[in-house]
Amino acid sequence: MTGIEQLKFDAQGLIPCVVQDYYTKKVLTVAYMNRESLEISMKEGRTCFWSRSRQELWRKGETSGNVQKIVSITADCDCDALTVEVVKSGPACHTGEGSCFFNTVYQSEEKSPFSMDALYDLIAGRKTCPVEGSYTTYLFQKGLDKILKKVGEESTEVIIGAMNDAARGKNEEAIFEIADLAYHLLVLMVHQGITLADVLDELAGRHVVDKKVKQETLK
């Protein structure tokens, strides 16, 4: 465990902090802390930075309400920079963007960015702003019964695909069908107002329970 006394603050008494989304690991912003703001962050469990422009403490979300609850703070190998993993309650950027890093400077033509969060947002957009000819929009228009039917059908397809793959010694069909199921599950989640964070929190809670059960069995 690294203590504050081991950290290396610069000549202005500051240390850079890379703030990441706990769930997606996406970089949200880069800010600075001094010793006082770091101590406040650790005590309150929410990010508090030092504003270099205003020369004052800055509790993230104090005016906007976009609070960042801290999960962990980690120092690098030289102890002169920090990564802060947070659960955010709103956009990290003052522009309203989820992350301050949204201006693409270079993008490989071979690899395009993809995330479940981006797909979830895209699906949610089809619900709030229907697009003619969109299959996702069609599912929302048909309603819950249709969505549940598709989830059931795709679940069956996953089972069949996995059985076929087991016989062939490959996983191609199962991967294809699992992707279909994942998409339809996201549609169901959006329809029901369930977020990815809700599901991840549930899974994280089960992990804690399993750990406690395992500890009990070892006594």
C-alpha positions in Angstrom: 0.0 0.0 0.0 1.4 3.4 -1.0 0.8 6.3 1.3 0.4 10.0 0.5 3.9 10.6 2.0 5.4 8.5 -0.7 3.9 10.4 -3.5 6.0 12.9 -5.5 4.3 16.2 -6.0 5.8 18.7 -8.4 7.3 22.1 -7.7 3.8 23.6 -7.5 2.8 20.9 -5.1 0.6 19.1 -7.7 0.3 15.6 -9.0 -1.5 14.7 -12.3 -4.5 12.4 -12.1 -5.9 10.3 -14.9 -9.6 9.8 -14.1 -11.1 6.6 -15.5 -14.6 5.1 -15.6 -14.6 2.2 -13.3 -16.9 0.1 -15.5 -15.6 0.9 -19.0 -12.0 1.9 -18.2 -12.5 4.8 -20.5 -10.4 7.9 -19.7 -12.7 10.6 -18.5 -10.4 13.5 -17.8 -6.9 14.5 -16.7 -6.8 16.9 -13.7 -4.5 17.8 -10.8 -4.5 17.3 -7.1 -2.5 18.8 -4.3 -2.0 17.1 -1.0 -5.1 18.7 0.5 -7.4 17.8 -2.4 -6.1 14.3 -2.4 -6.8 13.9 1.4 -10.3 15.4 0.8 -10.9 12.9 -2.0 -9.9 10.0 0.1 -11.9 11.2 3.1 -15.1 12.0 1.2 -14.9 9.2 -1.4 -15.4 11.6 -4.3 -13.0 13.5 -6.6 -11.7 16.8 -5.4 -9.1 18.5 -7.6 -6.9 21.6 -7.5 -8.0 24.2 -10.2 -4.8 25.6 -11.6 -6.8 28.4 -13.4 -8.8 29.5 -10.3 -6.1 28.5 -7.8 -8.6 26.9 -5.5 -10.0 23.5 -4.5 -12.6 22.1 -7.0 -15.0 19.3 -5.9 -16.2 17.7 -9.1 -20.0 18.0 -9.4 -20.2 20.8 -6.8 -22.2 23.0 -9.1 -23.1 20.6 -12.0 -24.2 17.6 -9.9 -21.9 15.4 -12.0 -20.2 13.8 -9.0 -17.5 11.2 -9.4 -17.5 8.6 -6.6 -14.0 7.1 -6.1 -13.5 3.3 -6.3 -9.7 3.3 -6.2 -6.6 5.5 -6.5 -3.4 4.0 -7.9 0.1 5.6 -8.2 2.4 4.8 -11.0 5.8 3.2 -10.6 7.5 6.6 -9.9 4.7 7.7 -7.6 4.5 11.0 -9.5 1.1 10.4 -11.3 -2.2 8.9 -10.3 -5.1 7.0 -11.9 -8.4 7.4 -10.2 -11.2 5.0 -11.0 -14.7 6.4 -10.5 -18.4 5.8 -10.9 -19.7 8.9 -12.5 -23.2 10.3 -12.1 -23.1 12.4 -15.2 -20.9 13.8 -18.0 -17.2 14.2 -17.0 -16.7 17.1 -19.4 -18.0 20.7 -19.0 -19.1 20.5 -22.7 -21.7 17.8 -21.7 -19.7 15.0 -23.3 -19.2 11.8 -21.3 -15.4 12.2 -21.5 -13.2 15.1 -22.1 -11.4 13.0 -24.8 -13.7 13.2 -27.8 -11.6 15.0 -30.4 -10.2 12.3 -32.7 -6.7 13.1 -34.0 -5.9 9.8 -35.5 -7.9 6.6 -36.1 -6.5 3.3 -37.5 -8.3 2.2 -40.6 -7.9 -1.4 -39.5 -9.5 -1.0 -36.1 -12.6 0.9 -35.3 -13.6 1.7 -31.7 -16.4 -0.4 -30.2 -17.8 -0.6 -26.7 -21.0 -2.0 -25.2 -21.7 1.5 -23.8 -21.6 2.9 -27.3 -23.9 0.2 -28.6 -26.2 0.7 -25.7 -26.3 4.4 -26.4 -27.0 3.8 -30.1 -29.9 1.4 -29.2 -31.3 4.0 -26.7 -31.1 6.6 -29.5 -33.3 4.4 -31.7 -35.9 4.4 -28.9 -36.0 8.1 -28.3 -35.5 9.1 -32.0 -37.0 6.4 -34.2 -35.4 5.8 -37.5 -37.5 4.5 -40.4 -36.3 1.1 -41.6 -34.3 0.5 -38.4 -34.7 -3.0 -37.0 -34.1 -1.7 -33.5 -36.8 0.9 -33.9 -39.1 -1.8 -35.2 -38.5 -3.8 -32.0 -39.4 -0.9 -29.8 -42.5 -0.1 -31.8 -43.7 -3.7 -31.4 -43.1 -3.6 -27.7 -42.1 -5.9 -24.8 -43.8 -9.1 -26.1 -41.8 -9.0 -29.4 -38.6 -8.2 -27.6 -39.0 -11.0 -25.2 -39.8 -13.4 -28.0 -36.6 -12.5 -29.8 -34.6 -12.9 -26.6 -36.1 -16.4 -26.2 -35.4 -17.3 -29.8 -31.8 -16.1 -29.7 -31.2 -18.0 -26.4 -32.3 -21.1 -28.1 -30.0 -20.3 -31.1 -27.1 -20.0 -28.7 -27.7 -23.4 -27.3 -28.0 -25.0 -30.8 -25.0 -23.1 -32.0 -22.9 -24.3 -29.1 -24.0 -27.9 -29.6 -23.1 -27.7 -33.3 -19.7 -26.1 -32.6 -18.9 -28.8 -30.0 -19.5 -31.4 -32.7 -17.3 -29.5 -35.2 -14.6 -28.5 -32.7 -15.2 -24.8 -33.5 -16.9 -21.8 -31.9 -17.9 -19.8 -34.9 -21.7 -20.4 -34.7 -21.9 -19.9 -31.0 -20.0 -16.6 -31.2 -22.4 -15.4 -33.9 -25.5 -16.4 -31.9 -24.1 -15.0 -28.7 -23.6 -11.6 -30.4 -27.3 -11.7 -31.6 -28.4 -12.6 -28.1 -26.3 -9.8 -26.5 -27.8 -7.2 -28.9 -31.4 -8.3 -28.1 -30.6 -8.3 -24.4 -29.4 -4.7 -24.7 -32.7 -3.8 -26.5 -34.6 -5.4 -23.6 -32.5 -3.4 -21.1 -33.1 -0.1 -22.8 -36.9 -0.9 -23.0 -37.0 -1.6 -19.3 -34.7 1.3 -18.3 -31.9 -1.1 -17.1 -28.4 0.3 -17.6 -25.1 -1.6 -18.1 -24.0 -0.2 -14.7 -27.1 -1.8 -13.1 -26.0 -5.2 -14.4 -22.3 -4.7 -13.5 -23.2 -3.7 -10.0 -25.3 -6.8 -9.6 -22.5 -9.0 -10.9 -20.0 -7.2 -8.6 -22.3 -7.8 -5.7 -22.5 -11.5 -6.5 -18.7 -11.6 -6.6 -18.5 -10.2 -3.1 -21.1 -12.7 -1.9 -19.2 -15.6 -3.5 -16.0 -14.4 -1.9 -17.6 -14.3 1.6 -19.1 -17.7 1.1 -15.8 -19.1 0.0 -14.2 -17.5 3.1 -16.8 -19.1 5.3 -16.2 -22.6 3.9 -12.4 -22.2 4.5 -12.9 -21.6 8.3 
